[in-house]
């Protein structure tokens, strides 16, 4: 369902995997290239796997870090979503931390999309499917503790279906924005916070393009 490639390693998400318990817990498979062929080296599952959490909906690998989105995982509310961070210790991939939004609410769906920049992990939360509020979050562990903040939020326009990061710039999709045409918001990092710099729209867009 989801894929991420980094040099000689590929991670594949299977969000409905159910070979173990509970049902449809989801999984992510790690494959490495040995110079002649690809071989599965590990299967990742959430330590607190739950029914229909859809772990593996999104995956991203960068160096010694893998992040897996589980966008229907529960907290004290249902379907809040979560991000799972795994680190490579030289022998195996081990779950390091589960990231949850501080302002969690039902059907927030964090983990619909992912991004990584240095020590920061980004997650898109498209929100409730009936009234699609959307938001984008960043979790930063540059120092000693995980710092989280929401740097974008739009009502009823499903922000966060996809995110992309390059250097000090983040792009976040808003598929129901611009009267249903869809648009992309670009944010720049100024060494202290992200600020909205521009909005990208198609020149020939029509409602429903998303």
Secondary structure, 3 states (H helix, E strand, C coil): CEEEEECCEEEEEECCCCCCCCCCCEEEEEEEECCCCEEEEEEECCCCCCCCCCEEEEEEEECCEEEEEECCCCCCCCCCEEEEEEEECCCCEEEEEEECCCCCCCCCCEEEEEEEECCEEEEEECCCCCCCCEEEEEEECCCCCCEEEEEEEECCCCEEEEEEEECCEEEEEECCCCCCCCEEEEEEECCCCEEEEEEECCCCCCCCCC
